[in-house]
Amino acid sequence: MSPSSIIARKRDGHALAREEIIAFVRGATDGSWADYQLGAMLMAVFLRGMNAEETAWYTDAMMRSGTVADLSGIPGLKVDKHSTGGVGDKISLPLAPLVAACGVPVPMISGRGLGFSGGTLDKLESIPGFRTSLSLDEFKAQVARVGCALIGQTRDLAPADRKLYALRDVTATVECVPLICGSILSKKLAEGIDALVLDVKFGRGAFMPNLDSARELASTLVRVGRASGKRVRALLTRMDQPLGRAVGNALEVAESVACLRGAGPSDVMEVTRSLGAQMLVLGGVAPTEFDALARLDAALRSGAAFTKFREIVAAQGGDVRVIDDPGLLPRARLIEPWPAPRTGFVAAVDARAVALAAVRLGAGRTRAEDVIDPAVGIAGLVKVGEHVAAGQPLAEIHANDPAALADARALLAGAFALADSPVSPPPLIAELIAD
């Protein structure tokens, strides 16, 4: 089976055989397919799609392209969470220690920012000394000892995805359900989990533009995960305005610490508690969502969740002093308020515009080799429905470069809409898809 013949079959709309899909994934892993052939195949899949059987085979081949971790020696059901990405989405930072503090082991492998969407690893690495590159043995040992590890993809796990993920970003094939499914589940299934909870976002600040497309992706993920022998649930959550009041790496770490101290923004806490409840039920430590929420709230009130986060940071080499005092996190030299042009009610905050402003400041990447500035971003964001007076800040711009600050101002110019009458935001959590 030559690469060109497999590409041509998918180009012409045929369903591929399992052996053809395995050949494609093997070609990405061992380099026997050139980048231009991999890119052509990705575009053929993007345009022609994959059926349910092909998607399951593709996911399995991606998972088996490297090591499949065995965490069976660690007591309890291991449960992870994955988000499809959004603006201000720092949920993993409070969620993982909160769930671990309730007795569910959380082996979490996360990614870096992609396009306008921020990455969990970039946020964690704004904590001085925090190591996200652990070996698979170190990862397993920490989950056993601490109950949670927050790391990046290792060389051992789903290496085909590392190659194809990078190519999808530069070939405009990111927004493709079978490719997204294979990328997400191959890494998650390879890390040795028993169950997975998904946060599938939709709206202006998400890769899925609307509820229907998010439901399609979530249903595919749940179905393929179940076919792989795992319990999978998905929440569909809105991402039209940024999540929380901060977009930027150190700024989001500080907001996450506030969440673990019981003082986080209400929308961040709503998503965190909702995902956490599903994780506790799938992890077998709570019989119902009501009981799970009670356990989560108790871990927050007692300080157990905050203590668990300190423990994770210390275990991975991070400076716990910045967790005790987030004021010690990297800080921008230039902080400028963005004032409201008139009095009114906040009717919209364009998540994508805010994200692009943050990326221009240096909080995200436009190229894989770009260096992140952990200190910059947008903070103090108003939320839809709030009342503001003329001149009151709608946000604060945190910058280290005057030219970038000027560009961020231009990007934020159309990000906020004000109304004369009160505005009620739609529900944040739209739907649950269970296995």
N, C-alpha and C positions, 0 to 999 in steps of 0.2 A: 504493500500500500504506500504509494508515494504521497508526499504532502500535497502536491498539486491535484491529485485525483480526489483526495478527501475534501480539499477546499472546494473543488468544482462541484462535488455532490451536494455539499451544504449550500453553495452559491445557487444551485439550481432548485433548492427547496426540498431536497430529500432528507428523510430521517437517517441519521448515521447509525451504523452498527456499533455495538459496544467496543469491538476491537479497533474501530476507526477512532473513537473518542479516546481510548487508551493510548493509541499511537500519537495523537495530538498532544495529550498531556505529557507523555514520555518525551516527546520532542522539545517541549518547553523545559523539561527537567534536565535532560542530558545535553541540550544544545544541538541536537541533530536536525531540528527545524530552525531555519534562519529567522531573525526578527521580522523580516518582511513577510515570511510565510505565516508566522504566528499572528501578525497584524491582519493579514488578509483573512485568516480563519476567524479571528475575533469579529471582524466586520461582517463576514458571511453569517455568523451566528446572530449578531446584532440585527441584521436585516431579515433573516429567515426564521430566527428563533430556534428553540428546541422543545420537543414534546416532553411530557412528564418522565417517560422512561429515559430519554437522552439526558435530561437534567439530573436524574438520580445517578446514572452511570458517570456523568461528568464529575459530579460532586465526589463520588466514591473514588474515582481515579485521582482526583486532586488530593484527597485525604491520604491515599496510599502512595503518593509520590515521595513521601518521606517516612519518618518514624511516627507511629501511633503510640502515644504515651499510655502507660498502664498505671493508673492511680488506684487500682483495686485494693492495694494494701493500706490505703488511708480510710479510716472508719467514716461511715456516713455516705449519703448520696451527694456527689459533687455537682454543683449547679453553677453555670456561668450566665452572663448577660451580654447581649450585643445590641448596639444601636446602629442604625443605618446612617447616622450622622446628622448633625444639625448645628445651629448657631448658638453658642453659649451652652452647649450640651456637655456639662461636666458631671453628669449623673453617676458615672462609674466611680468617681472619687468618694462621694459619701455612701453610695450603695454597697460597694464591695465590703468595706469594713463593717457596715451596719448589719448586713446579712451574716457575715462571718461571726460577729459578736452574738448572734442568735443561734449559733451552733451548726450552720451549714457551711461546709468547705467551699471556697470560691477560687478555683483556678482560672484566672482571667488573663487572656492574651489579647492585647489591644493594638491599635494602629496609630499612625501619624495622620496629620491633617491631609485631606485630599480636596484640592480645589478650594472652595470658599468654606468648607467644613473643617472645624478644628479637630485635633487628635488628642486622645487621652495621654499618649506617651509624651507629647510636647508639653502638656500641662504638668505631668509628674516631673519631668526633667527641669522645670523651673524651680523645683525644690533642690537647693544645692546638695550635690553628692548623690542624688537618687539614681540608682542603677536600674535601668529597664532591660538591660541585656544580661539575663541570667541563662546559664546552661539549663538543659532539660533536667539534669540531676539536681541542680540548685533549686529549680522551680518546684520539683516534686518534694524536696526536703522542706522547703518553706511552707508549702501548703500543709504538709503533715504537722509541722511545728507550730505555725502561726494561725493556720486556718485560711490563709489567703495569700496570693502572690499576684502582683500587677506587672506584667512584663510585655515586651514586644515579641514578635514572631521570631522563633529561633531558626537556625539553619536546618535543624532536623525536621521541623514540622511543616508540611505542605509546601515544599520548596517551589513547586510549579506555580503556586499562587503568587509567590514573591515576584516571579518573572512576569506572569500574565497581568497582575495588578498594575505594575508599572507601565506595561504596554497599553492597557485599557485607558489609562489616564492620558496618554499622548496620541491615541488613535480615536478619541471621541466615542468610545464604546462602553463607558461607565454605566449608563442607564439602560441596562439590559437584564431582565429578570433572571434568566438561566445563569448568566455570568456572575451576577451578584450572589445568587444562591450558592453556586459552587465556591465562590471566594469566601463567603461568610462561613458556611457550614464545614468546608474542608478543614479550616483552621480549628474551629470549635470542636468538631468531632475528633480531630487528631490530638487534642489536648487531654483526652481521657475523661470527659464529663459524662454524667448520667442524664442530665437534663439541661435545657437551655430556655431562657426567657429573652424574647426579642422586643426591642423598642423600634418599631417601623414608623418613621416620621414622614409627614407629607405637608406640602405647602411651599411658600416662597423661599424658605430657608432650608429645604430638603431636596434630595435627589428625586424623590417621588413627588410629582407636582400636585396630586390630588388624592382623595380618599380611595377612589377606585383602583388607581395604580398601586397604592400602598397595600390595599387588600389583596390584590393579585400577588404581589411579592410575598406578603406575610403568609398567605395560604400555601404558596409553593414551598416556602421555607419550612412550615409546619409539616406539610405532607412528606417532603424529602427527609426531614429529621426523623419523623415517625418511621419511615421505611428503613432508616438506619438503626432502628432499635432504641431511639432516644425519645424522651418526653419533651415536647416543645410547645411553648405558648407564645403568643405575640400580642402586644398592645399597639394599637394604631394611635399615634399622638400628633397633635398639630404643631407645625413649625412655621407659622407665618410671622410671628414676632420672636425675638431671641428668647431663649430659656434663661430665666434669672435676670439679673441686672448687670452682668459683666460678660464681656467677650474679650478674651486675651488670657494668656497662660497663667502667669502669677496671679492676675486678678481673679481668675476662676478657681485657683487653688484657695485663695483667701475666702471666696464665697462658699466653697465646699467645706472648709473648716467651720464657717458660721453655721452651715447646715448641721454638721455633727455636734455642734454646741446648742442646737435647738433654735437658732436664730436665722435660718436661711430663708430665701424668698419662697413664697407660698407655692409658686408653680414648680420650682425645683423640688420642693418637698413632696408635692402631690405625685409627681412622676416617680421619685425615689421610693416613696412608700408603696405605690401601686405595683411597681416592678418587684420590690422587695417582698411584698405579700405573695406574689406568684412564685418567687424563688423559695420561700419558706414552705409553701404548700408542696411544691415539687420535690423539695429536699426532705420532706417527711417529718418536719419538726412542728408543723401546725396543721390541724385537720381542716380548717376553713380559712378563707381570706380574713374574716373578722378576727379570728384568733391570731392570725399572722400579723395583722396590723397592731394588735395589742402588744405583741412581743417586740415588734419594731419600735413602737413608741416607748416601751419600757427601757429598751437598750439606749435610746436617745436620752431619756430623762436621767438614767443612772450614770451616764458618761461612759458606758461600756463601748459604744460605737466609736467615740472620740479616742478612747484609750487604744482600741484595736487599730485605728488609723496610725497613731503614733508608733505602735508596735511594727506595723508594716513598713512605715518609713524608715525606722531604725534598722530593721532587718535588711533593707535594700540599700543601706548606706547613706540615707538622707539625713539632713540636719534637722532634728526634731525641734530645735529652738524656733524655727519658722512656723511650725505647727502650733506651738504654744503661743507665739506672738507673730501673726501674719504680717505685721508691720515690718518685719525683717526680710520679707520676700523682696526680690528685685523690684525697684521702683523707677518709673520714668522721670526724666528731668523736666519735661514740659507737660503740665496738666492744665487743660483749657476747657472751661464749660461751654456747652452748646446751648444757647438760650432759646426759649420759646418765643416765637415772633409775636404771639398774642395770647390772650387768655382763652382757655377752652378745655375741652375734654379730649384726651388722647384717643383717637379713632383707629390709628394703625401705626405700627413700628415695623418697617420693612426689614425683615431679618437678613435678606441677601445684601441690601445696601449697607447695613451695619457690618456684616461679615467682610464685604469687600473693602470697607474703610479700615477694618482691623488688619486685613491682609496687607494693605498698602502701608500701614504703620510698621509692619514687620512681625505681626503676630501669627501669620500663616505663610504659606509658600505659593509662588506661582510656578516654580521649577523645583524638581526633587532636591537639587543641590543647594537651594536657598537656606540660609542660616536664620533660625528663629530668634527674635528678640523677646525674652520672657517677660519683660517689664511692660510692654506697650499693649494698647487695646482700647476698648471703650468700656467705661464703668458708669454707674449711677443711672442706668437706663430707666426711663419711665415705662409704665406698662399700660396696655390698652384699658381704658375705663377710668384712668386716674385724671384728676383735675389739675391743671397747671395755670399759673398766672404768667402774664407777659414778663419776659426776662428771667423766669425761673429756668434752671438748667433742665433740658431734656436728656442730657447725657454729659459725661466728661470724657474728653479725648486725652489719652495718655500717650505721649510721643517722646522720642529721643532725637528725631530729625525734623528740622523746621520745614523742609520741602515735603516730607511725608505728611506732616501735620496739615499743610495747606491742601494737599490732595484729599486727605481724609475729610476736611471741611466740605469740599466740593461733593464728595460721595454721600455725605450725610445730609446734604441740602434737601433732598427729596425723600428722606427716610421716614419723616414724622408727619402724620396728618392729624389735624385738630378739628373738632366738631363743636358746635354750639350747645348741643344737648348731650346728656349722659349716654355712654356707649357701653353695652355689655359684651364682653368677649365670648366667643363660642366655647363650648366645653373643650378642655385641653386633651382629655382622653376620649377618643371617639368610639373605640371598639376593642373587644378582646376576641382573639381567635385561639381556641384551645384545641389540644390534640384529642 
